[in-house]
Amino acid sequence: MNTLRTDTRRVADNRLQFDRLYATVPRSQELLAAVLAGQREFIDLLGRPGFTEPQATSTSAVHDYREVELHAFILGIVSGDRWDKVQTKSFLTYGSHWIDDFFDAPAVAADAAQLTADCGDIQRALANMGRPGEIGFRWPIASSILPRF
């Protein structure tokens, strides 16, 4: 219970900090709207093959999912009023974090010790991971969808 209360407080504190930061950027509401549009676009892409469970968007054990929003927001600042570019950068930011999250969650790997040992050698890590998606997804639906994904 205390852990949940602490996590909830931390998320609320992050939201306040992010909102304060966003407010310092000109046209922050439009920028944030484009970032969230990119996020929705990425979630829609994940939903096409059936990855609709909440765990499908983030499996990270090292950072809060809302931090991806902050990263996309910061990357979008330099795009000025090109909201289409901000949305595309946001989509790509969510996608790159989604891929990276597989490496941030060794507890879901078939062989977490091997994954940890492979951290310094990407080729060995990929070879030892097996089929794409096996590390991040343990749902029955994944094995039938991944060949088409």
Backbone torsions as a table, in degrees:
resi	resn	phi	psi	omega
1	MET	NA	-45.5	179.3
2	ASN	-62.7	-37.0	178.3
3	THR	-63.3	-44.5	178.6
4	LEU	-61.5	-44.0	179.3
5	ARG	-62.5	-42.3	178.7
6	THR	-64.5	-45.3	178.7
7	ASP	-61.9	-42.6	179.4
8	THR	-62.7	-42.9	178.4
9	ARG	-64.0	-40.4	-179.4
10	ARG	-64.3	-42.1	178.6
11	VAL	-63.8	-43.1	178.2
12	ALA	-63.6	-41.0	177.7
13	ASP	-63.4	-41.8	177.6
14	ASN	-61.3	-42.1	-180.0
15	ARG	-60.5	-44.9	178.7
16	LEU	-62.6	-43.4	179.3
17	GLN	-63.8	-43.8	-179.9
18	PHE	-64.4	-44.1	-179.4
19	ASP	-62.3	-39.2	176.3
20	ARG	-64.0	-43.3	178.2
21	LEU	-63.5	-46.9	-179.4
22	TYR	-57.8	-40.0	-177.3
23	ALA	-62.6	-19.7	-179.8
24	THR	-83.0	-7.7	-176.5
25	VAL	-101.5	129.0	177.6
26	PRO	-57.6	139.2	178.5
27	ARG	58.3	36.3	-175.9
28	SER	-61.7	-33.4	-178.8
29	GLN	-67.2	-40.9	177.0
30	GLU	-66.7	-40.9	178.6
31	LEU	-62.0	-47.1	179.6
32	LEU	-64.0	-37.8	178.5
33	ALA	-61.9	-40.5	178.4
34	ALA	-68.2	-37.9	176.7
35	VAL	-61.7	-45.9	-179.0
36	LEU	-67.7	-30.9	175.1
37	ALA	-65.5	-40.0	176.5
38	GLY	-64.6	-38.4	177.1
39	GLN	-63.0	-47.2	179.4
40	ARG	-60.8	-40.3	178.7
41	GLU	-61.0	-41.8	179.1
42	PHE	-67.3	-43.4	178.8
43	ILE	-62.7	-38.6	176.3
44	ASP	-62.1	-39.8	178.0
45	LEU	-62.0	-43.9	177.9
46	LEU	-63.1	-33.1	-177.9
47	GLY	-72.1	-23.5	-178.3
48	ARG	-57.8	-48.3	178.1
49	PRO	-84.9	2.2	175.1
50	GLY	108.2	7.6	177.8
51	PHE	-84.1	77.3	-174.8
52	THR	-107.9	-10.2	179.4
53	GLU	-64.7	149.6	179.4
54	PRO	-54.8	-32.9	-179.5
55	GLN	-68.3	-15.4	-176.6
56	ALA	-69.3	-26.5	-177.0
57	THR	-85.0	-26.5	-178.1
58	SER	-152.8	125.7	175.0
59	THR	-119.4	14.1	-175.2
60	SER	-68.5	138.8	174.8
61	ALA	-105.5	2.2	-173.4
62	VAL	-119.1	-13.7	177.1
63	HIS	-145.3	154.1	178.9
64	ASP	-71.4	140.8	-178.2
65	TYR	-58.9	-32.5	-178.5
66	ARG	-64.9	-22.3	178.7
67	GLU	-64.5	-26.4	176.9
68	VAL	-64.3	-40.3	176.0
69	GLU	-57.9	-44.8	179.6
70	LEU	-62.3	-43.7	178.7
71	HIS	-60.3	-45.4	179.6
72	ALA	-64.3	-38.7	178.6
73	PHE	-61.1	-48.5	-179.1
74	ILE	-62.5	-43.4	178.6
75	LEU	-63.8	-29.9	-178.3
76	GLY	-78.1	-19.0	-176.2
77	ILE	-55.7	-41.9	-175.2
78	VAL	-74.1	-6.9	-179.6
79	SER	-84.3	-0.5	178.0
80	GLY	59.2	-131.3	-178.4
81	ASP	-93.6	17.7	178.0
82	ARG	-87.1	80.3	-173.3
83	TRP	-64.9	-28.2	176.6
84	ASP	-65.5	-37.8	177.0
85	LYS	-68.0	-40.4	178.2
86	VAL	-61.3	-44.4	-179.9
87	GLN	-62.7	-41.5	179.0
88	THR	-65.9	-43.8	177.5
89	LYS	-61.4	-39.1	178.8
90	SER	-64.3	-47.0	178.0
91	PHE	-55.0	-46.7	-179.2
92	LEU	-68.9	-33.8	177.9
93	THR	-65.8	-46.0	177.8
94	TYR	-63.0	-39.8	179.0
95	GLY	-64.4	-44.4	-178.6
96	SER	-68.0	-36.3	176.2
97	HIS	-67.3	-37.2	179.2
98	TRP	-59.6	-45.7	178.3
99	ILE	-65.0	-46.2	-178.9
100	ASP	-62.2	-32.1	-179.1
101	ASP	-59.1	-28.7	177.9
102	PHE	-61.8	-34.8	-179.9
103	PHE	-82.6	-19.1	178.5
104	ASP	-86.1	-1.7	-175.0
105	ALA	-126.9	64.4	-177.7
106	PRO	-63.2	-18.6	-179.4
107	ALA	-66.1	-21.3	179.7
108	VAL	-94.7	-1.4	179.3
109	ALA	-75.3	153.1	177.6
110	ALA	-64.0	-35.3	179.8
111	ASP	-135.2	84.8	-175.5
112	ALA	-60.6	-36.3	179.4
113	ALA	-63.8	-40.6	178.6
114	GLN	-66.2	-42.5	179.0
115	LEU	-60.3	-44.0	178.1
116	THR	-63.7	-41.7	178.9
117	ALA	-64.5	-28.0	-176.8
118	ASP	-87.9	0.9	-174.5
119	CYS	-55.2	-30.6	-178.3
120	GLY	-88.0	-1.4	-176.1
121	ASP	-138.2	96.2	-174.3
122	ILE	-61.4	-37.7	-179.5
123	GLN	-64.9	-42.5	178.2
124	ARG	-67.3	-40.1	179.5
125	ALA	-61.0	-46.5	-179.8
126	LEU	-64.8	-40.2	178.7
127	ALA	-63.6	-38.0	-177.8
128	ASN	-82.3	-11.4	-178.9
129	MET	-75.0	-23.9	-176.9
130	GLY	85.5	-157.6	-179.4
131	ARG	-58.3	146.3	177.7
132	PRO	-55.2	135.7	177.0
133	GLY	92.3	-17.7	-178.0
134	GLU	-62.5	-31.9	-177.9
135	ILE	-72.5	-39.3	-173.2
136	GLY	-92.6	-25.0	-174.6
137	PHE	-120.8	128.0	178.6
138	ARG	-118.1	19.9	-178.6
139	TRP	-89.2	148.2	179.0
140	PRO	-58.3	-33.4	-177.7
141	ILE	-64.0	-28.0	-174.4
142	ALA	-61.5	-42.9	-175.1
143	SER	-66.3	-29.2	179.4
144	SER	-84.0	-19.5	-176.0
145	ILE	-97.5	-36.6	-172.6
146	LEU	-53.5	-38.4	178.8
147	PRO	-59.9	-28.8	179.3
148	ARG	-91.0	-17.7	-171.6
149	PHE	-71.6	NA	NA
